[in-house]
Structures are given as C-alpha cells and as structure tokens.
Amino acid sequence: MPISHARVATDAAPRYAKQLASHFGRKIPVEEAPDGGHRLTFQETIVALQPADDHLLIQVSAPDVPALAAIQDVVASHLERFGRRNELKVTWEASRHD
C-alpha cells in the first residue's frame, strides 16, 4: 500500500484541517480526532490531517499508486485554493510502498 505525506507550512493548521474536513465531509466519511486531527475516507484511500503549531501534516494511504496520485491532487488543489492568500504549497513525499 503506497503512502505519502506533505508537511505544509502554516500558522493556521487547525483552521485549514477543519476547512478541508468540512468541505469533503459533504461527500465522504470524515472522523474528527480528539487531538484536532481529521481522517477522511475516499473509498479505500485514507487521508489523515494532523495540525501542529507551524504546519499541517497530511498523510495519504491508498490501495495503489494511481489512487494515491489522484487523492494527492484533489487534496492539494483544495488546500492550495483555500490557502491562496497565504500562498500555501503542498509538496508530497513518498513515505512507504508495500
């Protein structure tokens, strides 16, 4: 199962995590974690949003590389659009590929 992550620099990580969860929650299952994080379920692909003081950590795990790439594009484009004023940029790194 391929996994990737992005560490997006921002001082408003909780707000962006909540905005993404709220936006996608209209169409897919979203779970809120007690620590302020969120888990988004796109069929077999899972997106974890973990806000920190100076960044938003996004981790994607998918059943295959095409599914991983598709969700990376969707999540990145939405976050970059939401954070346009703050010039947010999402850069993905491979974490693991089983």
C-alpha positions in Angstrom: 0.0 0.0 0.0 1.6 3.3 -1.1 1.8 6.1 1.5 2.8 9.7 1.1 2.9 12.8 3.2 3.2 16.5 3.0 4.2 19.0 5.7 2.5 22.3 4.7 4.0 25.3 6.5 1.2 27.4 8.1 0.4 29.0 11.4 -3.3 28.3 10.8 -3.1 24.5 10.5 -6.2 23.7 12.7 -8.3 26.1 10.6 -7.2 24.5 7.3 -7.7 21.0 8.6 -11.2 21.8 9.8 -12.0 23.5 6.4 -10.8 20.5 4.4 -12.7 18.1 6.7 -15.9 20.2 6.4 -15.6 20.6 2.7 -15.0 16.9 1.9 -17.4 15.8 4.7 -20.3 16.7 2.5 -19.4 13.8 0.2 -17.3 11.3 2.1 -17.0 10.0 5.7 -14.9 12.2 8.0 -13.9 11.4 11.5 -12.6 14.0 14.0 -9.8 13.0 16.4 -9.7 14.3 20.0 -6.3 16.0 19.2 -7.8 18.2 16.5 -6.9 16.0 13.6 -9.2 14.5 11.0 -9.5 11.3 9.0 -11.1 11.4 5.5 -12.1 8.2 3.8 -12.2 8.3 0.0 -13.4 4.7 -0.7 -10.2 2.7 0.0 -7.9 5.8 0.4 -7.4 7.4 3.8 -6.2 11.0 4.3 -5.1 11.9 7.8 -4.9 15.6 8.6 -2.8 16.5 11.7 -2.4 20.2 12.6 0.6 21.4 14.5 1.7 24.9 15.6 3.7 25.7 12.4 2.4 23.2 9.9 -0.3 20.8 8.7 0.8 17.3 8.3 -1.2 15.4 5.6 -0.7 11.6 5.1 -2.4 9.6 2.4 -2.5 5.9 2.2 -4.1 4.2 -0.9 -4.5 0.8 -2.4 -2.3 1.6 -5.4 -0.2 4.4 -6.9 -2.9 5.7 -9.3 -5.4 6.1 -6.4 -2.7 7.8 -4.3 -1.8 10.3 -7.1 -5.5 11.1 -7.6 -6.2 11.9 -4.0 -2.9 13.8 -3.6 -4.1 16.0 -6.5 -7.6 16.5 -5.1 -6.4 17.4 -1.5 -3.5 19.6 -2.7 -5.6 21.6 -5.1 -8.3 22.2 -2.5 -5.8 23.2 0.3 -3.9 25.5 -2.1 -7.1 27.1 -3.2 -8.3 27.6 0.4 -4.8 29.0 1.4 -4.2 31.1 -1.7 -3.9 34.3 0.3 -1.2 32.7 2.5 0.5 31.1 -0.5 0.2 27.6 0.8 2.1 25.0 -1.2 1.7 21.2 -0.9 4.7 19.1 -1.8 4.3 15.3 -1.5 7.0 12.9 -0.3 6.7 9.1 -0.6 6.6 7.5 2.9 6.4 3.8 2.0 5.3 1.5 -0.7 4.5 -2.1 0.2 
